[in-house]
Each structure stands twice: as C-alpha cells, then as structure tokens.
Amino acid sequence: MKIVISLVECDGGKWNVCRDSVALFHRLKLGPAIRLARELARDEHRRSGHTVSVLLPGPDAAIRLAHYALPEAA
C-alpha cells in the first residue's frame, strides 16, 4: 500500500497538509507545513510499514519532498 501526503496551497500563501483528499492541518506557512508532512510520513511508515511519500505540487509535476519505504528484496 502506498500513502501520499501532499501539500495543497490555499489562499493567502498558506498551505494545507492532506492525506488523499482530506486536509489534516490547515493554513500553515510552507516551512512548517513541509516539516509536519515529513514527520507524519515518517511516523506512518514506522507504524504501518507502508510506503509513504510527501509531495509538493510543482509547475509541471509534483516534487517529492520525502519518501519512506522498506528496502527492496534482492
């Protein structure tokens, strides 16, 4: 299972931290939103063992800010 935590810009230059389409935290500055999203992803990965990514929308494609996954078997 892959989980995506994304940063979604809202009005006034603030950002929401979302899991799927559900906003978990609202109207944060970008720096704190990134730190919180990475912390959520890291904790979710440790707890569940699932692959978790943090994505920030970019002009052409999303930018992956963090990615937590189990090492692939050789």
KEVOLUM-474526 format. One record per residue (C-alpha): residue number from 0; residue in one letter; x, y, z. Coordinates in nm, 3 decimals, always signed. Layout:
N
<site><pos>NUM</pos><code>A</code><px>X</px><py>Y</py><pz>Z</pz></site>
...
// end
This chain:
74
<site><pos>0</pos><code>M</code><px>+0.000</px><py>+0.000</py><pz>+0.000</pz></site>
<site><pos>1</pos><code>K</code><px>+0.128</px><py>+0.346</py><pz>-0.089</pz></site>
<site><pos>2</pos><code>I</code><px>+0.021</px><py>+0.651</py><pz>+0.109</pz></site>
<site><pos>3</pos><code>V</code><px>+0.061</px><py>+1.006</py><pz>-0.023</pz></site>
<site><pos>4</pos><code>I</code><px>+0.075</px><py>+1.312</py><pz>+0.198</pz></site>
<site><pos>5</pos><code>S</code><px>+0.053</px><py>+1.628</py><pz>-0.008</pz></site>
<site><pos>6</pos><code>L</code><px>+0.082</px><py>+1.999</py><pz>+0.045</pz></site>
<site><pos>7</pos><code>V</code><px>-0.202</px><py>+2.195</py><pz>-0.109</pz></site>
<site><pos>8</pos><code>E</code><px>-0.180</px><py>+2.573</py><pz>-0.142</pz></site>
<site><pos>9</pos><code>C</code><px>-0.479</px><py>+2.770</py><pz>-0.021</pz></site>
<site><pos>10</pos><code>D</code><px>-0.547</px><py>+3.143</py><pz>-0.038</pz></site>
<site><pos>11</pos><code>G</code><px>-0.309</px><py>+3.388</py><pz>+0.126</pz></site>
<site><pos>12</pos><code>G</code><px>+0.002</px><py>+3.181</py><pz>+0.057</pz></site>
<site><pos>13</pos><code>K</code><px>-0.084</px><py>+2.928</py><pz>+0.327</pz></site>
<site><pos>14</pos><code>W</code><px>-0.073</px><py>+2.551</py><pz>+0.286</pz></site>
<site><pos>15</pos><code>N</code><px>-0.285</px><py>+2.255</py><pz>+0.393</pz></site>
<site><pos>16</pos><code>V</code><px>-0.131</px><py>+1.918</py><pz>+0.474</pz></site>
<site><pos>17</pos><code>C</code><px>-0.351</px><py>+1.648</py><pz>+0.319</pz></site>
<site><pos>18</pos><code>R</code><px>-0.371</px><py>+1.270</py><pz>+0.314</pz></site>
<site><pos>19</pos><code>D</code><px>-0.551</px><py>+1.169</py><pz>-0.003</pz></site>
<site><pos>20</pos><code>S</code><px>-0.811</px><py>+1.445</py><pz>-0.038</pz></site>
<site><pos>21</pos><code>V</code><px>-0.859</px><py>+1.504</py><pz>+0.336</pz></site>
<site><pos>22</pos><code>A</code><px>-0.694</px><py>+1.811</py><pz>+0.489</pz></site>
<site><pos>23</pos><code>L</code><px>-0.532</px><py>+1.714</py><pz>+0.819</pz></site>
<site><pos>24</pos><code>F</code><px>-0.383</px><py>+2.053</py><pz>+0.902</pz></site>
<site><pos>25</pos><code>H</code><px>-0.490</px><py>+2.390</py><pz>+0.768</pz></site>
<site><pos>26</pos><code>R</code><px>-0.338</px><py>+2.726</py><pz>+0.676</pz></site>
<site><pos>27</pos><code>L</code><px>+0.027</px><py>+2.672</py><pz>+0.769</pz></site>
<site><pos>28</pos><code>K</code><px>+0.329</px><py>+2.857</py><pz>+0.635</pz></site>
<site><pos>29</pos><code>L</code><px>+0.524</px><py>+2.649</py><pz>+0.383</pz></site>
<site><pos>30</pos><code>G</code><px>+0.824</px><py>+2.563</py><pz>+0.604</pz></site>
<site><pos>31</pos><code>P</code><px>+0.619</px><py>+2.432</py><pz>+0.898</pz></site>
<site><pos>32</pos><code>A</code><px>+0.383</px><py>+2.251</py><pz>+0.658</pz></site>
<site><pos>33</pos><code>I</code><px>+0.678</px><py>+2.066</py><pz>+0.499</pz></site>
<site><pos>34</pos><code>R</code><px>+0.823</px><py>+1.971</py><pz>+0.838</pz></site>
<site><pos>35</pos><code>L</code><px>+0.485</px><py>+1.848</py><pz>+0.963</pz></site>
<site><pos>36</pos><code>A</code><px>+0.416</px><py>+1.649</py><pz>+0.644</pz></site>
<site><pos>37</pos><code>R</code><px>+0.756</px><py>+1.478</py><pz>+0.666</pz></site>
<site><pos>38</pos><code>E</code><px>+0.701</px><py>+1.397</py><pz>+1.033</pz></site>
<site><pos>39</pos><code>L</code><px>+0.357</px><py>+1.250</py><pz>+0.957</pz></site>
<site><pos>40</pos><code>A</code><px>+0.501</px><py>+1.040</py><pz>+0.673</pz></site>
<site><pos>41</pos><code>R</code><px>+0.791</px><py>+0.912</py><pz>+0.881</pz></site>
<site><pos>42</pos><code>D</code><px>+0.560</px><py>+0.820</py><pz>+1.171</pz></site>
<site><pos>43</pos><code>E</code><px>+0.309</px><py>+0.647</py><pz>+0.942</pz></site>
<site><pos>44</pos><code>H</code><px>+0.587</px><py>+0.445</py><pz>+0.779</pz></site>
<site><pos>45</pos><code>R</code><px>+0.730</px><py>+0.340</py><pz>+1.116</pz></site>
<site><pos>46</pos><code>R</code><px>+0.387</px><py>+0.248</py><pz>+1.248</pz></site>
<site><pos>47</pos><code>S</code><px>+0.246</px><py>+0.063</py><pz>+0.945</pz></site>
<site><pos>48</pos><code>G</code><px>+0.546</px><py>-0.031</py><pz>+0.732</pz></site>
<site><pos>49</pos><code>H</code><px>+0.367</px><py>+0.112</py><pz>+0.426</pz></site>
<site><pos>50</pos><code>T</code><px>+0.542</px><py>+0.320</py><pz>+0.163</pz></site>
<site><pos>51</pos><code>V</code><px>+0.473</px><py>+0.689</py><pz>+0.229</pz></site>
<site><pos>52</pos><code>S</code><px>+0.562</px><py>+0.989</py><pz>+0.011</pz></site>
<site><pos>53</pos><code>V</code><px>+0.533</px><py>+1.363</py><pz>+0.066</pz></site>
<site><pos>54</pos><code>L</code><px>+0.451</px><py>+1.561</py><pz>-0.248</pz></site>
<site><pos>55</pos><code>L</code><px>+0.454</px><py>+1.933</py><pz>-0.324</pz></site>
<site><pos>56</pos><code>P</code><px>+0.280</px><py>+2.046</py><pz>-0.643</pz></site>
<site><pos>57</pos><code>G</code><px>+0.516</px><py>+2.197</py><pz>-0.899</pz></site>
<site><pos>58</pos><code>P</code><px>+0.451</px><py>+2.386</py><pz>-1.224</pz></site>
<site><pos>59</pos><code>D</code><px>+0.496</px><py>+2.074</py><pz>-1.440</pz></site>
<site><pos>60</pos><code>A</code><px>+0.491</px><py>+1.784</py><pz>-1.195</pz></site>
<site><pos>61</pos><code>A</code><px>+0.482</px><py>+1.714</py><pz>-0.824</pz></site>
<site><pos>62</pos><code>I</code><px>+0.808</px><py>+1.742</py><pz>-0.632</pz></site>
<site><pos>63</pos><code>R</code><px>+0.877</px><py>+1.454</py><pz>-0.395</pz></site>
<site><pos>64</pos><code>L</code><px>+0.997</px><py>+1.601</py><pz>-0.065</pz></site>
<site><pos>65</pos><code>A</code><px>+1.025</px><py>+1.272</py><pz>+0.124</pz></site>
<site><pos>66</pos><code>H</code><px>+0.984</px><py>+0.901</py><pz>+0.056</pz></site>
<site><pos>67</pos><code>Y</code><px>+0.981</px><py>+0.627</py><pz>+0.317</pz></site>
<site><pos>68</pos><code>A</code><px>+0.981</px><py>+0.265</py><pz>+0.203</pz></site>
<site><pos>69</pos><code>L</code><px>+1.110</px><py>-0.072</py><pz>+0.308</pz></site>
<site><pos>70</pos><code>P</code><px>+1.426</px><py>-0.180</py><pz>+0.126</pz></site>
<site><pos>71</pos><code>E</code><px>+1.351</px><py>-0.398</py><pz>-0.176</pz></site>
<site><pos>72</pos><code>A</code><px>+1.449</px><py>-0.763</py><pz>-0.152</pz></site>
<site><pos>73</pos><code>A</code><px>+1.741</px><py>-0.863</py><pz>-0.372</pz></site>
// end
